[in-house]
Amino acid sequence: MSNYIKCWINEQLVETLVSPNITVAQFLREQMGLTGVKIGCDRGECGACTILVEGKAVNACLLMAPMINGCKIVTIEGLSENTVLHPLQKAFVEHGAVQCGYCTPGMILSANALLNKKANPSVNEIKDALSGNICRCTGYTKIIKAIESCIEDKNFHERDDSA
Amino acid sequence: MLNSLRYIEAKSLHECFALLDEYDAVKLIAGGTDLFIEIKEKRVLPTHVIGIKKIPELNGIEYDCDYLYIFPCTTHTDIIESNLIKTKAPILFEACQTIGSIQTRNIGTIGGNICNASPGADCLPPLLALEARFNISHGKGNKELDVLDFLIAPFSVKLEKNEILTKILIPNKKWDGYCYMKFGFRNAMELAVIGVAVLLNVQPDSQIIQDINIAIGACGPIAYRAVEAEKFLTGKHIHDQHIIKASKLAMKEAKPRLDSLRANPWYRLEVGEVTVRRAIQKSLTRAFNKPS
């Protein structure tokens, strides 16, 4: 038995049937082709599947697909504009904050949620904002430096990519 | 997950009660940060899941002269961002910040934390210390229970199949000092080894503790009030040796789990005592720094 949902995914209106037997992570990956949403632990502990729902970072693996009815969703694919990288994506690349890349979409979206809420967070506030995102490769230092570099980036603050 | 699972989004309490009556193996879901994992991993097997997050009567924070009212589908993030909570129940503000991660706090709810009733649930010691009451409705009437009447056992509360927790009532009582202190091995995304909630009133001139509530979680099947410790400290001068003795008394009533993966009973009692002492000290510091 399916549920009808109407939502906005990366600013595109989506109206479709979804099964209640899948998570939002599975729906976005398999039905919408948005494979930038990564599935790690599948129980809300690693943050790899972080997406933005109404501008707030949430674990897509913890939501039943019908729950996003009426919501605005942003995935990592929604941050870049065609081939132009979002300042955070560019900063991650330039600072060596990406190794295997699996945590990266979730990290960037958590950072994006923070910077949309607070223009000038302290290092501790950045760490708090990322405390639900685990990285097994980088040791986090370069991830934090990449995010800090965006705080001073004028181009970042002139964009409006909050959901 | 179960291939036959059906999801229905309830738009009102009335609709919710009707659905609870209609189906047998039914579960209510708000945020789902605990329940959904249980369903995915097949430890809970409903045929129907009713989404209650969008029911207007179950969301929000209000107050009147007697109580602060928190509705159960209020997320932990909503509680942290609420000025009402910061001024009227700052111990809850402090406790909710220790739950999970930003991602889980954005969808997890206080009602879910209460009704899931994990022994280490971080909302329960503060609510117990605050002398909170729970309003439970079954569509044809309401009843009110206090926290210890509501909690039965780990993951078990006094809710019949067709009943819903509809409101959390926190009496409007003044407290000079507060603290929720959680001890765990990580700074985030962590379950408590012990969670201590302290509320107290002091007589500033005589330095006497007039009133103190100490509630402890993760040290027994359900949260408990450290009644002996409270009685000992009430009317006493603020003095380290009294606080140390009170922290030992508080752990005398603990019933730590013998087969816990996170902490041996002896370790839990050791760090428990230290955490109680520190929580009392922090509450006292706050009581004396409180702007008049």
Chai-1 contact restraints between the chains, C-beta under 6 A:
chainA,res_idxA,chainB,res_idxB,connection_type,confidence,min_distance_angstrom,max_distance_angstrom,comment,restraint_id
A,M1,B,R6,contact,1.0,0.0,6.0,A-B,restraint_1
A,N3,B,Y7,contact,1.0,0.0,6.0,A-B,restraint_2
A,P20,B,L5,contact,1.0,0.0,6.0,A-B,restraint_3
A,P20,B,Y7,contact,1.0,0.0,6.0,A-B,restraint_4
A,N21,B,M1,contact,1.0,0.0,6.0,A-B,restraint_5
A,N21,B,N3,contact,1.0,0.0,6.0,A-B,restraint_6
A,N21,B,L5,contact,1.0,0.0,6.0,A-B,restraint_7
A,R43,B,I37,contact,1.0,0.0,6.0,A-B,restraint_8
A,G44,B,T33,contact,1.0,0.0,6.0,A-B,restraint_9
A,G44,B,T104,contact,1.0,0.0,6.0,A-B,restraint_10
A,T50,B,Q103,contact,1.0,0.0,6.0,A-B,restraint_11
A,K56,B,N106,contact,1.0,0.0,6.0,A-B,restraint_12
A,A57,B,I102,contact,1.0,0.0,6.0,A-B,restraint_13
A,A57,B,Q103,contact,1.0,0.0,6.0,A-B,restraint_14
A,V58,B,Q103,contact,1.0,0.0,6.0,A-B,restraint_15
A,V58,B,N106,contact,1.0,0.0,6.0,A-B,restraint_16
A,V58,B,I107,contact,1.0,0.0,6.0,A-B,restraint_17
A,N59,B,Q103,contact,1.0,0.0,6.0,A-B,restraint_18
A,L62,B,T33,contact,1.0,0.0,6.0,A-B,restraint_19
A,L62,B,F36,contact,1.0,0.0,6.0,A-B,restraint_20
A,M64,B,Y7,contact,1.0,0.0,6.0,A-B,restraint_21
A,P66,B,Y7,contact,1.0,0.0,6.0,A-B,restraint_22
A,S131,B,S101,contact,1.0,0.0,6.0,A-B,restraint_23
A,S131,B,A188,contact,1.0,0.0,6.0,A-B,restraint_24
A,G132,B,S101,contact,1.0,0.0,6.0,A-B,restraint_25
A,G132,B,I102,contact,1.0,0.0,6.0,A-B,restraint_26
A,G132,B,Q103,contact,1.0,0.0,6.0,A-B,restraint_27
